[in-house]
């Protein structure tokens, strides 16, 4: 079975632009979470979606938004890009709503560079 | 709110030596704790997790971790390091809003 997939692998944008990152969860998984990993740091939670509804949100500005589709894939959108948005964006899927006991499986990430 | 602290941003061991990566947690409720490994330019791979029950948890690639409530610790160990163990290791705790990760420990294995 395929794992979590993300696209694109790498992305270069300039300040002020908008970007959309995509994620497909493991088949059968209904929950998708997004994380930002700045170089040299641990991942920071951005969003969790379950059954197309937002179930959790981290401490990120409103420039960050996401959605989940009926097939459980997800998109992360970032508007008005700042240099500080440069990071590895990780998507994780799990079969149930919460991460309390359920394991999150991570994709390879999308490396975003903002110039 | 739950959090984890990883002690030591860099750990270097010789091949065949014991690996010990330290993680302490803070949680007002019984925590669910995880260790993930990240190889260069890759995502995170789950090594092991603790939810309830046995406090000694065995994971993949010969790693194990022991949950010690009295010490609020969840240290990761491996009896004998292999060159392929060189990577970044993250301790994490499940929170009310996503998982909270430590800053990571980079493990270097010397031949």
Interface residues (C-beta under 8 A of the other chain):
Chain A: X4 X33 X35 X40 X41 X42 X43 X44 X45 X46 X48 X56 X57 X58 X90 X92 X98 X99 X100 X101 X103 X104 X105 X106 X107 X108 X109 X111
Chain B: X32 X34 X36 X41 X42 X43 X44 X45 X46 X49 X51 X90 X92 X94 X95 X96 X97 X98 X99 X100 X101 X102 X103 X104
